[in-house]
Amino acid sequence: MLGYDDKRNFFRMMVNSPCQLQVTDDESSRTMQAVCKDISATGMSLEVDEPSIEIGTQISVAIESTSSQIPSLSAITTVVRCVPSTDSSCVIGVEISEMK
């Protein structure tokens, strides 16, 4: 039997799906590709090809569906965590503030 050790309020679903990000920070507004590693009712984990993204940065996330049974996802999020994975990429945790 598998135990549930994660202290989160919502289960995370592994998706590993490509997505498009619109990043808005103090420097600029830019679009980039990423991979959504997992998603829950309140947040997502995204792998991006940047060394870091500042906590508090607002990001619009769009995940296109490849199935007519599942709708595409569009959300406004805020970065709450950034963990470097290589010298040129990181995994960010974002909190969903609005679904579009």
Phi and psi in radians as a Rosetta constraint file:
Dihedral C 1 N 2 CA 2 C 2 CIRCULARHARMONIC -1.538 0.35
Dihedral N 2 CA 2 C 2 N 3 CIRCULARHARMONIC 2.360 0.35
Dihedral C 2 N 3 CA 3 C 3 CIRCULARHARMONIC -1.627 0.35
Dihedral N 3 CA 3 C 3 N 4 CIRCULARHARMONIC 2.827 0.35
Dihedral C 3 N 4 CA 4 C 4 CIRCULARHARMONIC -1.939 0.35
Dihedral N 4 CA 4 C 4 N 5 CIRCULARHARMONIC 1.647 0.35
Dihedral C 4 N 5 CA 5 C 5 CIRCULARHARMONIC -1.590 0.35
Dihedral N 5 CA 5 C 5 N 6 CIRCULARHARMONIC -0.318 0.35
Dihedral C 5 N 6 CA 6 C 6 CIRCULARHARMONIC -1.168 0.35
Dihedral N 6 CA 6 C 6 N 7 CIRCULARHARMONIC 2.336 0.35
Dihedral C 6 N 7 CA 7 C 7 CIRCULARHARMONIC -1.586 0.35
Dihedral N 7 CA 7 C 7 N 8 CIRCULARHARMONIC 0.223 0.35
Dihedral C 7 N 8 CA 8 C 8 CIRCULARHARMONIC -1.238 0.35
Dihedral N 8 CA 8 C 8 N 9 CIRCULARHARMONIC 2.726 0.35
Dihedral C 8 N 9 CA 9 C 9 CIRCULARHARMONIC -1.394 0.35
Dihedral N 9 CA 9 C 9 N 10 CIRCULARHARMONIC -0.375 0.35
Dihedral C 9 N 10 CA 10 C 10 CIRCULARHARMONIC -2.261 0.35
Dihedral N 10 CA 10 C 10 N 11 CIRCULARHARMONIC 2.501 0.35
Dihedral C 10 N 11 CA 11 C 11 CIRCULARHARMONIC -1.187 0.35
Dihedral N 11 CA 11 C 11 N 12 CIRCULARHARMONIC 2.550 0.35
Dihedral C 11 N 12 CA 12 C 12 CIRCULARHARMONIC -1.696 0.35
Dihedral N 12 CA 12 C 12 N 13 CIRCULARHARMONIC 2.408 0.35
Dihedral C 12 N 13 CA 13 C 13 CIRCULARHARMONIC -1.882 0.35
Dihedral N 13 CA 13 C 13 N 14 CIRCULARHARMONIC 2.153 0.35
Dihedral C 13 N 14 CA 14 C 14 CIRCULARHARMONIC -1.267 0.35
Dihedral N 14 CA 14 C 14 N 15 CIRCULARHARMONIC 2.250 0.35
Dihedral C 14 N 15 CA 15 C 15 CIRCULARHARMONIC -2.181 0.35
Dihedral N 15 CA 15 C 15 N 16 CIRCULARHARMONIC -0.646 0.35
Dihedral C 15 N 16 CA 16 C 16 CIRCULARHARMONIC 0.772 0.35
Dihedral N 16 CA 16 C 16 N 17 CIRCULARHARMONIC 0.980 0.35
Dihedral C 16 N 17 CA 17 C 17 CIRCULARHARMONIC -2.004 0.35
Dihedral N 17 CA 17 C 17 N 18 CIRCULARHARMONIC 2.410 0.35
Dihedral C 17 N 18 CA 18 C 18 CIRCULARHARMONIC -1.140 0.35
Dihedral N 18 CA 18 C 18 N 19 CIRCULARHARMONIC 2.564 0.35
Dihedral C 18 N 19 CA 19 C 19 CIRCULARHARMONIC -2.579 0.35
Dihedral N 19 CA 19 C 19 N 20 CIRCULARHARMONIC 2.884 0.35
Dihedral C 19 N 20 CA 20 C 20 CIRCULARHARMONIC -1.991 0.35
Dihedral N 20 CA 20 C 20 N 21 CIRCULARHARMONIC 2.345 0.35
Dihedral C 20 N 21 CA 21 C 21 CIRCULARHARMONIC -1.999 0.35
Dihedral N 21 CA 21 C 21 N 22 CIRCULARHARMONIC 2.467 0.35
Dihedral C 21 N 22 CA 22 C 22 CIRCULARHARMONIC -2.001 0.35
Dihedral N 22 CA 22 C 22 N 23 CIRCULARHARMONIC 1.843 0.35
Dihedral C 22 N 23 CA 23 C 23 CIRCULARHARMONIC -1.663 0.35
Dihedral N 23 CA 23 C 23 N 24 CIRCULARHARMONIC 2.240 0.35
Dihedral C 23 N 24 CA 24 C 24 CIRCULARHARMONIC -2.132 0.35
Dihedral N 24 CA 24 C 24 N 25 CIRCULARHARMONIC 1.985 0.35
Dihedral C 24 N 25 CA 25 C 25 CIRCULARHARMONIC -2.361 0.35
Dihedral N 25 CA 25 C 25 N 26 CIRCULARHARMONIC -3.002 0.35
Dihedral C 25 N 26 CA 26 C 26 CIRCULARHARMONIC -1.104 0.35
Dihedral N 26 CA 26 C 26 N 27 CIRCULARHARMONIC -0.530 0.35
Dihedral C 26 N 27 CA 27 C 27 CIRCULARHARMONIC -1.397 0.35
Dihedral N 27 CA 27 C 27 N 28 CIRCULARHARMONIC -0.747 0.35
Dihedral C 27 N 28 CA 28 C 28 CIRCULARHARMONIC -2.987 0.35
Dihedral N 28 CA 28 C 28 N 29 CIRCULARHARMONIC -3.085 0.35
Dihedral C 28 N 29 CA 29 C 29 CIRCULARHARMONIC -2.124 0.35
Dihedral N 29 CA 29 C 29 N 30 CIRCULARHARMONIC 2.184 0.35
Dihedral C 29 N 30 CA 30 C 30 CIRCULARHARMONIC -2.486 0.35
Dihedral N 30 CA 30 C 30 N 31 CIRCULARHARMONIC 2.759 0.35
Dihedral C 30 N 31 CA 31 C 31 CIRCULARHARMONIC -1.912 0.35
Dihedral N 31 CA 31 C 31 N 32 CIRCULARHARMONIC 2.450 0.35
Dihedral C 31 N 32 CA 32 C 32 CIRCULARHARMONIC -2.588 0.35
Dihedral N 32 CA 32 C 32 N 33 CIRCULARHARMONIC 2.801 0.35
Dihedral C 32 N 33 CA 33 C 33 CIRCULARHARMONIC -1.605 0.35
Dihedral N 33 CA 33 C 33 N 34 CIRCULARHARMONIC 2.638 0.35
Dihedral C 33 N 34 CA 34 C 34 CIRCULARHARMONIC -2.652 0.35
Dihedral N 34 CA 34 C 34 N 35 CIRCULARHARMONIC 3.107 0.35
Dihedral C 34 N 35 CA 35 C 35 CIRCULARHARMONIC -2.157 0.35
Dihedral N 35 CA 35 C 35 N 36 CIRCULARHARMONIC 2.157 0.35
Dihedral C 35 N 36 CA 36 C 36 CIRCULARHARMONIC -1.418 0.35
Dihedral N 36 CA 36 C 36 N 37 CIRCULARHARMONIC 1.941 0.35
Dihedral C 36 N 37 CA 37 C 37 CIRCULARHARMONIC -1.348 0.35
Dihedral N 37 CA 37 C 37 N 38 CIRCULARHARMONIC -0.775 0.35
Dihedral C 37 N 38 CA 38 C 38 CIRCULARHARMONIC -2.704 0.35
Dihedral N 38 CA 38 C 38 N 39 CIRCULARHARMONIC 2.862 0.35
Dihedral C 38 N 39 CA 39 C 39 CIRCULARHARMONIC -2.542 0.35
Dihedral N 39 CA 39 C 39 N 40 CIRCULARHARMONIC 2.568 0.35
Dihedral C 39 N 40 CA 40 C 40 CIRCULARHARMONIC -2.329 0.35
Dihedral N 40 CA 40 C 40 N 41 CIRCULARHARMONIC -3.027 0.35
Dihedral C 40 N 41 CA 41 C 41 CIRCULARHARMONIC -1.153 0.35
Dihedral N 41 CA 41 C 41 N 42 CIRCULARHARMONIC -0.397 0.35
Dihedral C 41 N 42 CA 42 C 42 CIRCULARHARMONIC -2.129 0.35
Dihedral N 42 CA 42 C 42 N 43 CIRCULARHARMONIC -0.068 0.35
Dihedral C 42 N 43 CA 43 C 43 CIRCULARHARMONIC -2.902 0.35
Dihedral N 43 CA 43 C 43 N 44 CIRCULARHARMONIC 3.095 0.35
Dihedral C 43 N 44 CA 44 C 44 CIRCULARHARMONIC -2.516 0.35
Dihedral N 44 CA 44 C 44 N 45 CIRCULARHARMONIC 2.795 0.35
Dihedral C 44 N 45 CA 45 C 45 CIRCULARHARMONIC -2.042 0.35
Dihedral N 45 CA 45 C 45 N 46 CIRCULARHARMONIC 2.161 0.35
Dihedral C 45 N 46 CA 46 C 46 CIRCULARHARMONIC -2.159 0.35
Dihedral N 46 CA 46 C 46 N 47 CIRCULARHARMONIC 2.332 0.35
Dihedral C 46 N 47 CA 47 C 47 CIRCULARHARMONIC -1.738 0.35
Dihedral N 47 CA 47 C 47 N 48 CIRCULARHARMONIC 2.144 0.35
Dihedral C 47 N 48 CA 48 C 48 CIRCULARHARMONIC -2.151 0.35
Dihedral N 48 CA 48 C 48 N 49 CIRCULARHARMONIC 2.667 0.35
Dihedral C 48 N 49 CA 49 C 49 CIRCULARHARMONIC -1.583 0.35
Dihedral N 49 CA 49 C 49 N 50 CIRCULARHARMONIC 1.006 0.35
Dihedral C 49 N 50 CA 50 C 50 CIRCULARHARMONIC -2.430 0.35
Dihedral N 50 CA 50 C 50 N 51 CIRCULARHARMONIC 2.566 0.35
Dihedral C 50 N 51 CA 51 C 51 CIRCULARHARMONIC -1.115 0.35
Dihedral N 51 CA 51 C 51 N 52 CIRCULARHARMONIC -0.536 0.35
Dihedral C 51 N 52 CA 52 C 52 CIRCULARHARMONIC -2.899 0.35
Dihedral N 52 CA 52 C 52 N 53 CIRCULARHARMONIC 2.740 0.35
Dihedral C 52 N 53 CA 53 C 53 CIRCULARHARMONIC -2.314 0.35
Dihedral N 53 CA 53 C 53 N 54 CIRCULARHARMONIC 2.303 0.35
Dihedral C 53 N 54 CA 54 C 54 CIRCULARHARMONIC -1.161 0.35
Dihedral N 54 CA 54 C 54 N 55 CIRCULARHARMONIC 2.411 0.35
Dihedral C 54 N 55 CA 55 C 55 CIRCULARHARMONIC -1.066 0.35
Dihedral N 55 CA 55 C 55 N 56 CIRCULARHARMONIC 2.394 0.35
Dihedral C 55 N 56 CA 56 C 56 CIRCULARHARMONIC 1.709 0.35
Dihedral N 56 CA 56 C 56 N 57 CIRCULARHARMONIC -0.189 0.35
Dihedral C 56 N 57 CA 57 C 57 CIRCULARHARMONIC -1.166 0.35
Dihedral N 57 CA 57 C 57 N 58 CIRCULARHARMONIC 2.367 0.35
Dihedral C 57 N 58 CA 58 C 58 CIRCULARHARMONIC -1.539 0.35
Dihedral N 58 CA 58 C 58 N 59 CIRCULARHARMONIC 2.342 0.35
Dihedral C 58 N 59 CA 59 C 59 CIRCULARHARMONIC -2.344 0.35
Dihedral N 59 CA 59 C 59 N 60 CIRCULARHARMONIC 2.268 0.35
Dihedral C 59 N 60 CA 60 C 60 CIRCULARHARMONIC -1.581 0.35
Dihedral N 60 CA 60 C 60 N 61 CIRCULARHARMONIC 2.254 0.35
Dihedral C 60 N 61 CA 61 C 61 CIRCULARHARMONIC -2.001 0.35
Dihedral N 61 CA 61 C 61 N 62 CIRCULARHARMONIC 2.299 0.35
Dihedral C 61 N 62 CA 62 C 62 CIRCULARHARMONIC -2.210 0.35
Dihedral N 62 CA 62 C 62 N 63 CIRCULARHARMONIC 2.137 0.35
Dihedral C 62 N 63 CA 63 C 63 CIRCULARHARMONIC -2.074 0.35
Dihedral N 63 CA 63 C 63 N 64 CIRCULARHARMONIC 1.983 0.35
Dihedral C 63 N 64 CA 64 C 64 CIRCULARHARMONIC -1.390 0.35
Dihedral N 64 CA 64 C 64 N 65 CIRCULARHARMONIC 2.388 0.35
Dihedral C 64 N 65 CA 65 C 65 CIRCULARHARMONIC -1.491 0.35
Dihedral N 65 CA 65 C 65 N 66 CIRCULARHARMONIC 2.486 0.35
Dihedral C 65 N 66 CA 66 C 66 CIRCULARHARMONIC -1.749 0.35
Dihedral N 66 CA 66 C 66 N 67 CIRCULARHARMONIC 0.087 0.35
Dihedral C 66 N 67 CA 67 C 67 CIRCULARHARMONIC -2.196 0.35
Dihedral N 67 CA 67 C 67 N 68 CIRCULARHARMONIC 2.449 0.35
Dihedral C 67 N 68 CA 68 C 68 CIRCULARHARMONIC -1.262 0.35
Dihedral N 68 CA 68 C 68 N 69 CIRCULARHARMONIC -0.261 0.35
Dihedral C 68 N 69 CA 69 C 69 CIRCULARHARMONIC -1.429 0.35
Dihedral N 69 CA 69 C 69 N 70 CIRCULARHARMONIC -0.384 0.35
Dihedral C 69 N 70 CA 70 C 70 CIRCULARHARMONIC -2.096 0.35
Dihedral N 70 CA 70 C 70 N 71 CIRCULARHARMONIC 2.179 0.35
Dihedral C 70 N 71 CA 71 C 71 CIRCULARHARMONIC -1.267 0.35
Dihedral N 71 CA 71 C 71 N 72 CIRCULARHARMONIC 2.722 0.35
Dihedral C 71 N 72 CA 72 C 72 CIRCULARHARMONIC -1.185 0.35
Dihedral N 72 CA 72 C 72 N 73 CIRCULARHARMONIC 2.778 0.35
Dihedral C 72 N 73 CA 73 C 73 CIRCULARHARMONIC -2.034 0.35
Dihedral N 73 CA 73 C 73 N 74 CIRCULARHARMONIC 2.410 0.35
Dihedral C 73 N 74 CA 74 C 74 CIRCULARHARMONIC -2.435 0.35
Dihedral N 74 CA 74 C 74 N 75 CIRCULARHARMONIC 2.199 0.35
Dihedral C 74 N 75 CA 75 C 75 CIRCULARHARMONIC -2.547 0.35
Dihedral N 75 CA 75 C 75 N 76 CIRCULARHARMONIC 2.645 0.35
Dihedral C 75 N 76 CA 76 C 76 CIRCULARHARMONIC -1.713 0.35
Dihedral N 76 CA 76 C 76 N 77 CIRCULARHARMONIC 2.246 0.35
Dihedral C 76 N 77 CA 77 C 77 CIRCULARHARMONIC -2.320 0.35
Dihedral N 77 CA 77 C 77 N 78 CIRCULARHARMONIC 2.920 0.35
Dihedral C 77 N 78 CA 78 C 78 CIRCULARHARMONIC -2.282 0.35
Dihedral N 78 CA 78 C 78 N 79 CIRCULARHARMONIC 2.334 0.35
Dihedral C 78 N 79 CA 79 C 79 CIRCULARHARMONIC -1.216 0.35
Dihedral N 79 CA 79 C 79 N 80 CIRCULARHARMONIC 2.206 0.35
Dihedral C 79 N 80 CA 80 C 80 CIRCULARHARMONIC -2.027 0.35
Dihedral N 80 CA 80 C 80 N 81 CIRCULARHARMONIC -0.204 0.35
Dihedral C 80 N 81 CA 81 C 81 CIRCULARHARMONIC -2.710 0.35
Dihedral N 81 CA 81 C 81 N 82 CIRCULARHARMONIC 2.535 0.35
Dihedral C 81 N 82 CA 82 C 82 CIRCULARHARMONIC -2.488 0.35
Dihedral N 82 CA 82 C 82 N 83 CIRCULARHARMONIC 2.085 0.35
Dihedral C 82 N 83 CA 83 C 83 CIRCULARHARMONIC -2.153 0.35
Dihedral N 83 CA 83 C 83 N 84 CIRCULARHARMONIC 2.030 0.35
Dihedral C 83 N 84 CA 84 C 84 CIRCULARHARMONIC -1.054 0.35
Dihedral N 84 CA 84 C 84 N 85 CIRCULARHARMONIC 2.387 0.35
Dihedral C 84 N 85 CA 85 C 85 CIRCULARHARMONIC -1.914 0.35
Dihedral N 85 CA 85 C 85 N 86 CIRCULARHARMONIC -0.559 0.35
Dihedral C 85 N 86 CA 86 C 86 CIRCULARHARMONIC -2.470 0.35
Dihedral N 86 CA 86 C 86 N 87 CIRCULARHARMONIC -3.059 0.35
Dihedral C 86 N 87 CA 87 C 87 CIRCULARHARMONIC -1.148 0.35
Dihedral N 87 CA 87 C 87 N 88 CIRCULARHARMONIC -0.419 0.35
Dihedral C 87 N 88 CA 88 C 88 CIRCULARHARMONIC -2.103 0.35
Dihedral N 88 CA 88 C 88 N 89 CIRCULARHARMONIC 0.143 0.35
Dihedral C 88 N 89 CA 89 C 89 CIRCULARHARMONIC -2.519 0.35
Dihedral N 89 CA 89 C 89 N 90 CIRCULARHARMONIC 2.838 0.35
Dihedral C 89 N 90 CA 90 C 90 CIRCULARHARMONIC -2.591 0.35
Dihedral N 90 CA 90 C 90 N 91 CIRCULARHARMONIC 2.883 0.35
Dihedral C 90 N 91 CA 91 C 91 CIRCULARHARMONIC -1.952 0.35
Dihedral N 91 CA 91 C 91 N 92 CIRCULARHARMONIC 2.175 0.35
Dihedral C 91 N 92 CA 92 C 92 CIRCULARHARMONIC -1.933 0.35
Dihedral N 92 CA 92 C 92 N 93 CIRCULARHARMONIC 2.514 0.35
Dihedral C 92 N 93 CA 93 C 93 CIRCULARHARMONIC -1.784 0.35
Dihedral N 93 CA 93 C 93 N 94 CIRCULARHARMONIC 2.242 0.35
Dihedral C 93 N 94 CA 94 C 94 CIRCULARHARMONIC -2.148 0.35
Dihedral N 94 CA 94 C 94 N 95 CIRCULARHARMONIC 2.554 0.35
Dihedral C 94 N 95 CA 95 C 95 CIRCULARHARMONIC -1.744 0.35
Dihedral N 95 CA 95 C 95 N 96 CIRCULARHARMONIC 2.286 0.35
Dihedral C 95 N 96 CA 96 C 96 CIRCULARHARMONIC -1.392 0.35
Dihedral N 96 CA 96 C 96 N 97 CIRCULARHARMONIC 2.153 0.35
Dihedral C 96 N 97 CA 97 C 97 CIRCULARHARMONIC -1.843 0.35
Dihedral N 97 CA 97 C 97 N 98 CIRCULARHARMONIC -0.395 0.35
Dihedral C 97 N 98 CA 98 C 98 CIRCULARHARMONIC -2.747 0.35
Dihedral N 98 CA 98 C 98 N 99 CIRCULARHARMONIC 2.315 0.35
Dihedral C 98 N 99 CA 99 C 99 CIRCULARHARMONIC -1.711 0.35
Dihedral N 99 CA 99 C 99 N 100 CIRCULARHARMONIC 2.377 0.35
